[in-house]
Amino acid sequence: MFIEVGPHLVSTQLFEKQFVCDLNSCKGACCIQGNSGAPLTFEEIHLLEESMDSLRPFMSNEGIEAIEKGGVFYMDQENEPVTTLINGGMCAFAIVDEQGVAKCAVECASVKNKISFEKPISCHLYPIRIKKFHEKKALVFDSWDICAPACSCGEKMKMPVYKFLKSAIIREFGTEFYDQLLFTAEQWAKR
């Protein structure tokens, strides 16, 4: 079910589902598994291309090689730009730490102030995906079995998706939209 919040549509699952990333359990599977890379905007493609020299020290050799062969993105089966993959699997920007957890080289470079942006917004918003419905953006909960540990962790902490992703939602849609979302969630809970 969708509800209008400001100019956008929001799946009520964002209010109903509980979610907190549990990297110790999933090991960053969303960076490793899937049918394609992470969705990118054309602005993000430009930023990634401009930042490659700063990103290389944070990337794996395989990721650098994949990007040197194919660029920072490719067009997926829906003709949308997504991050390049290493041999059709892991995101080229993913790195695996000593504990076997996949992390984002873009985010690591951002934390060290080597680049000017955090990471692709699709990654920051995950498990929310932005879809188009009748010329409106729709915020949809992407239900995938790899996130079962995050759903369990969210249930223990009683953390709805929209609260867990507050900073990402504000980054993409602004504080005013988040305030409207919060109000709508409170009204939804009272129904």
Sequence and secondary structure as in RCSB ss.txt:
>XXXX:A:sequence
MFIEVGPHLVSTQLFEKQFVCDLNSCKGACCIQGNSGAPLTFEEIHLLEESMDSLRPFMSNEGIEAIEKGGVFYM
DQENEPVTTLINGGMCAFAIVDEQGVAKCAVECASVKNKISFEKPISCHLYPIRIKKFHEKKALVFDSWDICAPA
CSCGEKMKMPVYKFLKSAIIREFGTEFYDQLLFTAEQWAKR
>XXXX:A:secstr
 EEEETTEEEETHHHH B    HHHHTTGGGT SSS  B  HHHHHHHHHHHHHHGGGS HHHHHHHHHH SEEE
 TTS EEE BSTTSSBTTEEE TTS EEEHHHHHHHTTSSSS S HHHHHTTEEEEEETTEEEEEE   GGGHHH
HHHHHHHT BHHHHTHHHHHHHH HHHHHHHHHHHHHHHH 
